[in-house]
Amino acid sequence: MSRTPKDPELASRLSRRNVLGVAAGATAATLLSGAAAQATSPQGGTSPGHGHGHGHGKGRAVLPPGRLGIQLYSLRDKVSTLGFAPVFAELEKYGYDEIEFAGYTQGSAGAITLSQLKRLAKDHGLNPIGSHVGYYDDNNPGAYTFAQNLTKVLDEAEALGLKHIGTASGPFRYGSTVDGWKRAAEDFNTYGAAARKRGMKFYQHNHAEEFSFATDKPKVRLYDVLLAETDPDLVYLEMDIYWAFCAQFRFGKRADGTPAPFNPIDYVLEQPNRYPLFHVKDGTRNDAARGGYDMTDVGDGDIDYKNFLSRVTARTDRGRTYHHWQTEHDNPVESFAFARKSSEHLHSLRESRCGD
């Protein structure tokens, strides 16, 4: 596979990491061999005749019960003007089970304590599953980041009862070289160890750039460095599926033009235990766009979520209990409408059955 790094040490580390979460007797090569021919397809694995999977069908729901969440960044306009209570009430009506925070304040809507916020979520049947916090701000010792204020970040996450605490910052603190990302991985291992002592999992949320190539070793994909150098028992990943498909479009070739295809779902199928969280956002294909997609409401785009959810949850018998799916749109036209439509679409998806 073209994703295998050319650095011998890195390849060895990846080989060692990849055995975690893979069924007994299966190897990473075996898992990927069936997907190799689909590596350049943005949908990667849709069965013939079933299209994008937007139909309702008659099979079992692909969305695991009790595992639909939303990243509250998508609703920041409503949180800042209305406050958390009306937002949570709407999410309860829309059938959401979980929420992922992007800050614990309400902006102009007034102050709220962590204990009040935790109680408010519980009153509306919403489980606070995680939160995004900055990785670093080395110019500001008082910054609310993992690097500058790890203890405070974990204290507040623990007060909210979060099971996951993470960052949406890329591991670019020390640059875009292999060694720079090894140093960032050491940071992440430190944060992961501290979070684990509190009963939480530390995670990193990707954008497209994580799948770019090292500046000093242009055949090495940086995301592979992150996976190889972080301890799988300490550092977890939240795949933003939309940005991963944008990365597939942008970084399917190296700087010299040689092919380097990959399929986002292969990362998950290799190590499903490392991906407890996902961001579900959609996009319509547009080869003229920088990332190959224009972001849209979930269900209105071209990313095949029936296929993606079905394959991930089928990967392990326990898949329906430990994966969490957070809808998101960076700039929705109307954020409540986005939240409602996304929930309806994902709840409607059904696994295909023979003869359907």
Phi, psi and chi 1 to 4 in degrees:
 res  aa     phi    psi   chi1   chi2   chi3   chi4
   1 MET       -  145.5  -73.0  -71.9  -68.8      -
   2 SER   -72.1  -14.2   58.5      -      -      -
   3 ARG   -76.2  -14.5  -71.8 -159.4  -60.2  103.0
   4 THR   -67.5  122.4  -57.0      -      -      -
   5 PRO   -65.4  151.3    8.3   -8.9      -      -
   6 LYS   -86.1  -13.1  -56.8  -57.9 -179.4 -178.2
   7 ASP   -72.9  116.2 -178.0  -52.1      -      -
   8 PRO   -57.3  -43.2  -22.4   32.7      -      -
   9 GLU   -62.8  -43.7  178.1 -171.9   -2.6      -
  10 LEU   -66.1  -40.9 -176.1   57.6      -      -
  11 ALA   -61.0  -39.0      -      -      -      -
  12 SER   -64.5  -42.8  175.3      -      -      -
  13 ARG   -64.7  -42.6  -74.2  177.4  177.9  -90.1
  14 LEU   -62.9  -41.7  -90.9  177.6      -      -
  15 SER   -60.2  -40.3  176.7      -      -      -
  16 ARG   -68.2  -41.0  175.1  167.0   51.2   85.8
  17 ARG   -67.2  -38.6  -62.5  -66.4 -166.5 -148.6
  18 ASN   -67.8  -17.7  -76.4   -9.7      -      -
  19 VAL   -71.7  -19.4  -61.4      -      -      -
  20 LEU   -71.2  131.1  -66.6  162.9      -      -
  21 GLY    83.4   -1.6      -      -      -      -
  22 VAL   -96.6  136.8  176.4      -      -      -
  23 ALA   -58.6  150.4      -      -      -      -
  24 ALA   -56.4  132.6      -      -      -      -
  25 GLY    88.0  -13.2      -      -      -      -
  26 ALA   -96.2  144.5      -      -      -      -
  27 THR  -113.8  162.5   64.4      -      -      -
  28 ALA   -59.0  -37.4      -      -      -      -
  29 ALA   -64.1  -39.6      -      -      -      -
  30 THR   -64.6  -42.6  -58.9      -      -      -
  31 LEU   -62.7  -35.8  -74.9  171.0      -      -
  32 LEU   -89.2  -17.6  -67.3  175.6      -      -
  33 SER   -60.9  -38.1   60.3      -      -      -
  34 GLY   -71.9  -20.9      -      -      -      -
  35 ALA   -96.2   -7.8      -      -      -      -
  36 ALA   -59.7  -40.5      -      -      -      -
  37 ALA   -68.7  -17.0      -      -      -      -
  38 GLN  -101.1    5.5  -56.8  162.2   -7.6      -
  39 ALA   -60.1  -27.2      -      -      -      -
  40 THR   -94.2    0.1   57.4      -      -      -
  41 SER   -86.5  131.6  165.5      -      -      -
  42 PRO   -65.4  -21.9   21.7  -31.2      -      -
  43 GLN   -94.0  -32.7  -54.2  -49.6  -30.3      -
  44 GLY    53.5   71.2      -      -      -      -
  45 GLY   121.7    9.3      -      -      -      -
  46 THR   -66.2  129.4  -57.2      -      -      -
  47 SER   -67.3  144.2  -60.2      -      -      -
  48 PRO   -58.2  138.0  -23.5   32.5      -      -
  49 GLY    89.2   -7.1      -      -      -      -
  50 HIS  -107.5    1.2  -69.7  -58.5      -      -
  51 GLY    59.0 -145.3      -      -      -      -
  52 HIS   -83.0   -7.5  -69.8  -51.8      -      -
  53 GLY    81.3   24.2      -      -      -      -
  54 HIS   -86.6  -10.0  -67.5  -83.8      -      -
  55 GLY   -74.6  160.7      -      -      -      -
  56 HIS   -78.7  -40.8  -67.3 -160.3      -      -
  57 GLY    68.2 -174.3      -      -      -      -
  58 LYS  -127.2    3.4  -62.1  179.4 -179.1  179.6
  59 GLY   -83.7 -167.6      -      -      -      -
  60 ARG   -69.7  144.3 -177.1  173.6   60.8  175.6
  61 ALA   -60.1  137.3      -      -      -      -
  62 VAL   -84.2  -20.4  -58.6      -      -      -
  63 LEU   -78.4  120.8 -179.1   68.1      -      -
  64 PRO   -61.6  135.4  -21.5   33.1      -      -
  65 PRO   -62.1  136.4   21.7  -32.6      -      -
  66 GLY    76.7   11.9      -      -      -      -
  67 ARG  -123.5   20.3  -70.4  -64.1 -179.7  -93.0
  68 LEU   -95.7  122.3  179.2   63.7      -      -
  69 GLY  -125.3 -176.8      -      -      -      -
  70 ILE  -145.4  139.3 -170.4  167.8      -      -
  71 GLN   -80.2  119.1  165.5   51.5 -109.2      -
  72 LEU   -67.7  -11.4  -68.1  173.8      -      -
  73 TYR   -56.7  -33.4 -179.8   76.7      -      -
  74 SER   -63.7  -22.9  -55.2      -      -      -
  75 LEU  -114.0   22.4  -62.7  164.8      -      -
  76 ARG   -61.1  -31.4   61.3 -166.6 -179.9  -80.8
  77 ASP   -66.0  -38.9   61.7  -36.3      -      -
  78 LYS   -74.5  -38.9  -62.5  -64.4 -166.5  -66.6
  79 VAL   -62.5  -41.9  172.6      -      -      -
  80 SER   -73.0  -26.1   65.2      -      -      -
  81 THR   -99.6  -34.5   55.3      -      -      -
  82 LEU  -104.3  -27.8  -56.8  175.6      -      -
  83 GLY    97.1  169.1      -      -      -      -
  84 PHE   -68.1  -37.8  -79.0  112.8      -      -
  85 ALA   -58.7  -52.2      -      -      -      -
  86 PRO   -63.9  -33.2  -21.8   34.1      -      -
  87 VAL   -66.4  -46.7  170.8      -      -      -
  88 PHE   -62.9  -36.1  -72.1  177.1      -      -
  89 ALA   -62.9  -40.8      -      -      -      -
  90 GLU   -65.6  -44.6  -71.5  -63.0  -55.2      -
  91 LEU   -62.5  -35.9  -65.0  177.7      -      -
  92 GLU   -62.2  -42.6 -177.2  179.3   16.2      -
  93 LYS   -65.4  -32.6  -71.7 -166.3  -60.7 -176.3
  94 TYR   -80.5   -4.8  -59.1  158.8      -      -
  95 GLY    90.6   20.8      -      -      -      -
  96 TYR   -80.0  148.7  -77.8   92.7      -      -
  97 ASP  -108.2  -26.6  -48.7  -65.4      -      -
  98 GLU  -139.9  162.4  -59.5  174.1  -25.2      -
  99 ILE  -137.0  147.7   47.5  175.3      -      -
 100 GLU  -120.9  126.6 -176.9 -177.1   35.8      -
 101 PHE   -82.2  154.1  -71.3  104.0      -      -
 102 ALA  -133.7   56.1      -      -      -      -
 103 GLY   112.1  152.7      -      -      -      -
 104 TYR  -113.7   14.2  -49.0  132.0      -      -
 105 THR  -111.6  170.1   62.2      -      -      -
 106 GLN  -111.5    8.2  -61.2 -176.6  108.6      -
 107 GLY    62.5 -127.6      -      -      -      -
 108 SER   -74.0   -8.1   60.8      -      -      -
 109 ALA   -82.0   -3.8      -      -      -      -
 110 GLY   112.9  165.0      -      -      -      -
 111 ALA   -80.7  156.3      -      -      -      -
 112 ILE  -151.4  140.1 -172.4  170.4      -      -
 113 THR   -84.9  162.8   66.8      -      -      -
 114 LEU   -64.0  -38.8  -65.3  178.1      -      -
 115 SER   -66.1  -38.0   60.0      -      -      -
 116 GLN   -65.3  -40.5  -71.0  171.6  -26.6      -
 117 LEU   -65.3  -42.6 -171.5   53.5      -      -
 118 LYS   -62.2  -44.6 -178.6  179.7  179.7 -179.7
 119 ARG   -65.4  -41.1  168.7   59.0   63.3  178.1
 120 LEU   -61.1  -44.2 -170.5   61.0      -      -
 121 ALA   -61.7  -44.5      -      -      -      -
 122 LYS   -62.7  -39.8 -177.3  177.7 -179.7 -179.0
 123 ASP   -62.1  -25.3  -72.3  -12.9      -      -
 124 HIS  -103.5   14.5  -70.7  -74.8      -      -
 125 GLY    69.1   26.1      -      -      -      -
 126 LEU  -109.6  128.1  -62.6  169.7      -      -
 127 ASN   -95.0  115.5  177.1   32.1      -      -
 128 PRO   -68.8  109.6  -18.2   32.9      -      -
 129 ILE   -96.7  -26.3 -168.9   65.4      -      -
 130 GLY  -170.1 -179.7      -      -      -      -
 131 SER  -157.6  147.6  179.3      -      -      -
 132 HIS   -99.3  129.1  -74.9 -174.3      -      -
 133 VAL  -131.9  149.3  175.6      -      -      -
 134 GLY   -62.1  149.9      -      -      -      -
 135 TYR   -76.9  -51.1  166.0   22.1      -      -
 136 TYR  -157.3  156.4   68.5   95.5      -      -
 137 ASP  -149.1   84.2 -176.4   -9.4      -      -
 138 ASP   -68.3   -9.5  -68.4  -25.1      -      -
 139 ASN   -92.3   -0.4  -65.4  -40.9      -      -
 140 ASN  -139.6   97.9  179.2    9.8      -      -
 141 PRO   -60.7  -22.7  -19.8   31.0      -      -
 142 GLY   -92.3    5.4      -      -      -      -
 143 ALA   -62.5  145.1      -      -      -      -
 144 TYR   -85.0   78.8 -171.9   75.8      -      -
 145 THR  -137.1  164.7   61.9      -      -      -
 146 PHE   -63.0  -42.7  -76.7   95.7      -      -
 147 ALA   -68.9  -37.7      -      -      -      -
 148 GLN   -94.1  -30.0  -83.0   67.1   44.2      -
 149 ASN  -144.1   58.1  -82.9  -68.9      -      -
 150 LEU   -57.8  -45.3  177.8   60.4      -      -
 151 THR   -62.6  -44.3  -61.5      -      -      -
 152 LYS   -64.6  -42.1 -176.6  177.5 -179.0 -178.3
 153 VAL   -58.6  -45.5  167.4      -      -      -
 154 LEU   -72.9  -35.2  -64.0 -179.4      -      -
 155 ASP   -57.9  -45.9  -76.9  -12.2      -      -
 156 GLU   -72.2  -37.1  -63.5 -165.1  -12.8      -
 157 ALA   -63.6  -40.6      -      -      -      -
 158 GLU   -66.4  -38.6 -168.8  172.3   16.9      -
 159 ALA   -62.5  -31.3      -      -      -      -
 160 LEU   -84.5   -7.3  -79.9  166.2      -      -
 161 GLY    75.9   25.1      -      -      -      -
 162 LEU   -69.9  142.8  -59.1 -178.3      -      -
 163 LYS   -93.1  -18.3  -62.6  -60.8 -177.1 -175.5
 164 HIS  -135.0  142.0  -51.8   82.0      -      -
 165 ILE  -141.0  126.6 -179.6   69.1      -      -
 166 GLY  -148.3 -170.4      -      -      -      -
 167 THR  -135.7  145.2 -175.5      -      -      -
 168 ALA  -101.0   10.7      -      -      -      -
 169 SER   -82.1  140.0  -58.0      -      -      -
 170 GLY   -73.7  154.1      -      -      -      -
 171 PRO   -78.8   50.6  -14.4   31.0      -      -
 172 PHE  -101.8   18.0  -67.0   96.0      -      -
 173 ARG   -56.8  -36.7 -175.1 -177.3 -171.3 -175.0
 174 TYR  -112.2   20.0  -50.1  107.9      -      -
 175 GLY   103.6 -167.7      -      -      -      -
 176 SER  -114.9   23.0  -60.1      -      -      -
 177 THR   -91.4  165.6   63.9      -      -      -
 178 VAL   -60.1  -45.9  169.7      -      -      -
 179 ASP   -64.9  -35.8  -76.4  -17.1      -      -
 180 GLY   -61.6  -40.7      -      -      -      -
 181 TRP   -75.3  -27.1  -86.5   53.4      -      -
 182 LYS   -65.0  -39.7  -73.0 -178.5  177.5 -179.4
 183 ARG   -65.3  -42.8  -72.2 -177.9   65.3 -169.4
 184 ALA   -62.6  -37.9      -      -      -      -
 185 ALA   -62.3  -36.5      -      -      -      -
 186 GLU   -62.6  -42.4  -70.2  178.3    8.5      -
 187 ASP   -57.6  -48.3  -72.3  -12.4      -      -
 188 PHE   -62.9  -38.6  -76.3    9.8      -      -
 189 ASN   -61.8  -38.8  -74.7  -27.5      -      -
 190 THR   -62.9  -47.1  -62.1      -      -      -
 191 TYR   -65.0  -38.3  -50.5  150.8      -      -
 192 GLY   -64.9  -40.0      -      -      -      -
 193 ALA   -65.2  -41.3      -      -      -      -
 194 ALA   -66.3  -40.6      -      -      -      -
 195 ALA   -65.9  -39.7      -      -      -      -
 196 ARG   -62.1  -36.2 -175.0  176.7 -178.7  179.0
 197 LYS   -63.3  -22.6  -70.4  179.4 -179.5  177.8
 198 ARG   -95.9    3.2  -50.6  -83.0 -164.8  113.6
 199 GLY    81.1   21.7      -      -      -      -
 200 MET  -119.4  164.3  -67.2  179.4  -77.2      -
 201 LYS  -111.9  128.1  -67.3  179.5  178.2  179.7
 202 PHE   -84.2  139.0  169.7   80.6      -      -
 203 TYR  -141.3  158.0   65.2   95.6      -      -
 204 GLN  -120.7  134.1 -165.1  -93.4  -14.5      -
 205 HIS  -102.5  128.7  161.8  -74.4      -      -
 206 ASN   -88.1  154.3   65.6  -84.6      -      -
 207 HIS  -113.0 -162.5  -67.8   86.1      -      -
 208 ALA   -74.4  -34.2      -      -      -      -
 209 GLU   -64.8  -22.9  -74.3   71.3   22.3      -
 210 GLU   -61.1  -21.6  -77.4   86.6  -20.0      -
 211 PHE   -94.3    7.8  -65.7   88.7      -      -
 212 SER   -76.9 -177.4   62.1      -      -      -
 213 PHE  -107.5  151.4  -62.0   94.4      -      -
 214 ALA   -63.0  139.4      -      -      -      -
 215 THR   -69.8  -28.3   52.2      -      -      -
 216 ASP   -92.8  -20.7   59.1  -27.8      -      -
 217 LYS  -136.3   82.7  -64.4 -176.5  178.5 -178.9
 218 PRO   -66.3   -3.1   20.8  -31.2      -      -
 219 LYS   -95.3   -3.6  -67.8 -174.9  178.1 -178.5
 220 VAL  -102.0  122.8  175.6      -      -      -
 221 ARG   -79.4  130.6 -163.4  179.3  -63.1  -79.8
 222 LEU   -62.5  -35.3  -72.0  171.1      -      -
 223 TYR   -60.8  -33.0 -163.9   69.8      -      -
 224 ASP   -67.4  -33.7  -67.3  -23.4      -      -
 225 VAL   -64.1  -45.2  179.9      -      -      -
 226 LEU   -59.0  -45.4  178.8   65.9      -      -
 227 LEU   -65.5  -39.5  -75.0  169.2      -      -
 228 ALA   -72.0  -35.3      -      -      -      -
 229 GLU   -95.7  -10.3  -62.3  -65.3  -30.7      -
 230 THR   -97.5  146.0   50.2      -      -      -
 231 ASP   -75.7  121.4 -173.5  -29.9      -      -
 232 PRO   -65.3  -14.3   23.4  -33.2      -      -
 233 ASP   -87.6   -7.3  -67.7  -34.4      -      -
 234 LEU  -122.0  -29.2  -59.0  177.4      -      -
 235 VAL  -123.3  124.9  176.8      -      -      -
 236 TYR  -116.8  169.5  -64.0   83.8      -      -
 237 LEU  -124.6  141.4  -68.3  -52.0      -      -
 238 GLU  -111.6  104.7  176.1  179.3   60.7      -
 239 MET   -77.3  120.7  178.2  173.5  -78.9      -
 240 ASP   -84.6  105.8 -174.0  -57.0      -      -
 241 ILE   -64.7  -39.1  -59.8  165.9      -      -
 242 TYR   -60.7  -50.9  170.2   85.4      -      -
 243 TRP   -66.8  -29.7  -72.7  122.4      -      -
 244 ALA   -66.2  -38.3      -      -      -      -
 245 PHE   -71.3  -34.3  -82.2  120.2      -      -
 246 CYS   -62.4  -39.1  -71.6      -      -      -
 247 ALA   -65.4  -37.8      -      -      -      -
 248 GLN   -58.0  -40.1 -178.2 -168.0   57.6      -
 249 PHE   -70.2  -44.8  176.5   82.9      -      -
 250 ARG   -78.4  -36.8  -69.4  178.0   57.6 -169.1
 251 PHE  -118.4   31.4  -56.0  113.6      -      -
 252 GLY   -79.1   -4.8      -      -      -      -
 253 LYS  -133.4  149.9  -68.2 -177.8  179.6  179.4
 254 ARG   -80.4  174.3  -59.6 -177.2 -176.4   89.1
 255 ALA   -60.0  -29.2      -      -      -      -
 256 ASP   -86.0    3.5   62.7    3.0      -      -
 257 GLY    91.1   -4.6      -      -      -      -
 258 THR   -72.8  143.9   57.5      -      -      -
 259 PRO   -64.2  141.9  -20.2   32.5      -      -
 260 ALA  -145.5   59.2      -      -      -      -
 261 PRO   -69.2  149.9   28.6  -36.0      -      -
 262 PHE  -152.5  158.8   73.7   94.3      -      -
 263 ASN  -119.7  124.0 -166.8  -39.1      -      -
 264 PRO   -52.6  -39.7  -28.7   36.5      -      -
 265 ILE   -66.9  -23.0 -160.6  170.5      -      -
 266 ASP   -61.6  -37.4  -70.7  -17.3      -      -
 267 TYR   -58.8  -42.7  -78.5  101.9      -      -
 268 VAL   -69.4  -43.7 -178.4      -      -      -
 269 LEU   -67.7  -26.9  -61.8 -176.3      -      -
 270 GLU   -70.7  -41.5  -76.9 -178.5   53.9      -
 271 GLN  -137.4   67.3  -58.0 -173.1   64.2      -
 272 PRO   -61.1  -27.9   21.3  -32.7      -      -
 273 ASN   -68.1  -20.2  -68.6  -46.0      -      -
 274 ARG   -84.6   -6.2  -65.6 -157.7   74.6  177.6
 275 TYR  -120.0   72.5  -69.2   88.2      -      -
 276 PRO   -72.2  -24.2   26.2  -33.8      -      -
 277 LEU  -123.9  147.7  -54.8  173.1      -      -
 278 PHE  -136.2  149.0  -66.6   89.0      -      -
 279 HIS  -102.4  123.2  -88.7 -168.3      -      -
 280 VAL  -103.5  100.5  179.6      -      -      -
 281 LYS  -132.9  153.2   63.4  174.4   69.0  165.1
 282 ASP  -115.9  164.2 -147.9  -17.6      -      -
 283 GLY  -155.7  146.3      -      -      -      -
 284 THR   -91.5  136.5   53.4      -      -      -
 285 ARG   -66.1  132.6 -172.0   62.1 -172.6 -107.7
 286 ASN  -151.0   98.4  176.4    8.3      -      -
 287 ASP   -64.7  -14.3  -72.5   -1.6      -      -
 288 ALA   -83.5  -15.6      -      -      -      -
 289 ALA   -79.7  153.0      -      -      -      -
 290 ARG   -56.0  -42.2 -178.2  169.3 -176.2 -109.6
 291 GLY   -98.2    3.6      -      -      -      -
 292 GLY    83.6   -1.8      -      -      -      -
 293 TYR  -143.0  152.6  -68.2   86.5      -      -
 294 ASP  -109.4  124.1  -65.5  -39.2      -      -
 295 MET   -63.2  140.5 -163.5  178.1  -62.1      -
 296 THR  -148.9  176.4 -170.9      -      -      -
 297 ASP   -64.6  148.4  -67.6  -10.5      -      -
 298 VAL   -61.9  126.8  177.8      -      -      -
 299 GLY   103.5  -18.9      -      -      -      -
 300 ASP   -95.1   -4.3  -70.0  -14.6      -      -
 301 GLY  -108.2 -161.6      -      -      -      -
 302 ASP  -109.6    3.3  -65.2  -43.1      -      -
 303 ILE   -81.4  127.7  -63.4  177.8      -      -
 304 ASP   -83.9   89.4 -174.0   -9.3      -      -
 305 TYR   -78.6  -23.7  -82.9  110.5      -      -
 306 LYS   -62.0  -45.5 -176.0  178.8   78.1  170.6
 307 ASN   -66.3  -46.6  173.5   64.1      -      -
 308 PHE   -63.7  -51.2 -161.4  100.9      -      -
 309 LEU   -64.1  -41.4  -89.7   73.6      -      -
 310 SER   -59.6  -45.3  -65.9      -      -      -
 311 ARG   -70.3  -37.2  -66.7 -176.0   68.8 -168.0
 312 VAL   -70.2  -46.6  170.3      -      -      -
 313 THR   -71.2  -22.7   55.6      -      -      -
 314 ALA   -83.9  -10.9      -      -      -      -
 315 ARG   -63.0  -30.6  176.9   64.1 -172.6   84.6
 316 THR  -146.5  149.6  169.8      -      -      -
 317 ASP   -61.0  -26.5  -69.5  -21.4      -      -
 318 ARG   -92.8    4.9  -64.1 -169.6  -57.9  118.2
 319 GLY   -59.4  -29.9      -      -      -      -
 320 ARG   -80.0   -2.0  -69.0  179.3  175.7  -91.6
 321 THR  -110.7  -23.3   63.1      -      -      -
 322 TYR  -116.7   -0.2   70.1   73.9      -      -
 323 HIS   -96.7  139.7  -69.9  117.3      -      -
 324 HIS  -125.0  134.9  -55.7  -97.6      -      -
 325 TRP  -117.7  113.3  -53.7   87.4      -      -
 326 GLN  -106.6  117.9  -38.8  -66.3  -50.2      -
 327 THR   -72.0  152.6   65.8      -      -      -
 328 GLU  -160.2  148.0 -172.6 -175.9   31.5      -
 329 HIS  -145.4  125.7 -169.0  -47.9      -      -
 330 ASP   -63.6  -38.6  -68.8   -3.0      -      -
 331 ASN  -144.1   71.6  -66.6  -69.9      -      -
 332 PRO   -68.1  150.0   25.7  -33.8      -      -
 333 VAL   -61.8  -45.2  173.4      -      -      -
 334 GLU  -141.0  114.0 -151.0  -63.7  -48.9      -
 335 SER   -67.8  -37.8   54.6      -      -      -
 336 PHE   -65.6  -40.3  -82.8  154.6      -      -
 337 ALA   -62.8  -41.0      -      -      -      -
 338 PHE   -58.8  -48.2  154.2   75.4      -      -
 339 ALA   -61.1  -43.7      -      -      -      -
 340 ARG   -65.9  -49.7  175.6 -176.9   51.6   76.6
 341 LYS   -62.2  -40.2  -71.9  168.3   57.4 -179.0
 342 SER   -65.2  -42.7  -60.5      -      -      -
 343 SER   -63.2  -45.9  174.4      -      -      -
 344 GLU   -59.2  -43.8  -70.9  176.5   -7.9      -
 345 HIS   -64.8  -48.6  175.2   71.2      -      -
 346 LEU   -66.9  -36.0  -68.0  172.0      -      -
 347 HIS   -68.0  -24.6  -82.5  109.1      -      -
 348 SER   -80.9  -19.3   77.3      -      -      -
 349 LEU   -69.2  134.8  -63.4  178.5      -      -
 350 ARG  -127.9  144.7  -64.4  -70.8 -176.8  -88.6
 351 GLU   -64.6  141.9  -67.1  177.1  -10.2      -
 352 SER   -74.9  143.4  -61.3      -      -      -
 353 ARG  -116.6  155.3  -60.0 -175.4  -59.2 -179.8
 354 CYS   -57.5  128.8  -68.3      -      -      -
 355 GLY    94.5  -10.9      -      -      -      -
 356 ASP   -69.6      -  -77.6   -2.3      -      -
